[in-house]
Amino acid sequence: MDRVFLTQASVNSQLPGFDRNRCAWRYPGMNSTLDIIMPTLNAGIWLGTTLQALTGVLVAGDHIRIVDGGSDDDTIRIADRFRKAGCPVDVTPCDRGRGRQLAAGARQSTADWLLFWHADTLPGDGWRRAITTFQTESSTGEAGYFRFRLDDKSHFGARRVEQLVDRRCRWLGLPYGDQGLLVRRDDYLRAGGYKDVALMEDVDLVRRLGRHNLHAVHADAITSAIRYRRGGYWLRPLRNLGCLTLYYCGISPDHIARFYR
């Protein structure tokens, strides 16, 4: 799936491919059945494309809750344009910190189901149907994650990273936040929710949910490969593995964050 990056000019005029009629009718003014919680911080380059992909196939009762950590780019303006067009999107300010922002969004949720989603990640084809199937077939206590994909179609390193992530999920039961996390609100609360930690908030939560309770949602989460291009398709996974090893050795996320960044 190709991305359309939004510029200041496009935000001030109209969003590329934006059709306000596609989502205006979908907001019924009722309690959500699914809340999509999205932390943002200067995510304007991705947000419009991601919201377009999400709002195009929402069902009645779905809601997107953006929790912003103090963006000074176009993030708020883009989200507000979708909201004014009638899409079920709202924005809540929050102190910076992904774990803190995710927890704040969950506290505001009224839905039975929560989907935690990153702003630089596009949902693959059939994602909403796959969620419905998971909601119908899963048992209490079970949570879902999406198949990890990178939006770099040409570099062989991208395919290698995808294979490594797939094995990590199947063998260790450790999906990361860029794969999304679909969970019943009651199960999320029972597990203790996201913690206000500097890093590894995703690993911390899925460990408490339990590896045997984590199952694949049969759709893709297509994540920006920018960080892998900058950090290297070999070096960045090695650095991630180093962070995970330090975490399992009991090193605090605050100390790991210094190494990661």
Secondary structure, DSSP 8 states (H G I E B T S, - for coil): -------HHHHHH--TT--HHHHHTT--SS--SEEEEEEESS-HHHHHHHHHHHHTT--TTEEEEEEES---SSHHHHHHHHHHTT-SEEEEE--S-HHHHHHHHHHH---SEEEE--TTEEE-TTHHHHHHHHHHH--TT-EEEEEEEES-SS-HHHHHHHHHHHHIIIII----GGG-EEEEHHHHHHHT-----SS-HHHHHHHHH-GGGEEEEEEEEEE--HHHHHH-TTHHHHHHHHHHHHHHTT--HHHHHHHH-
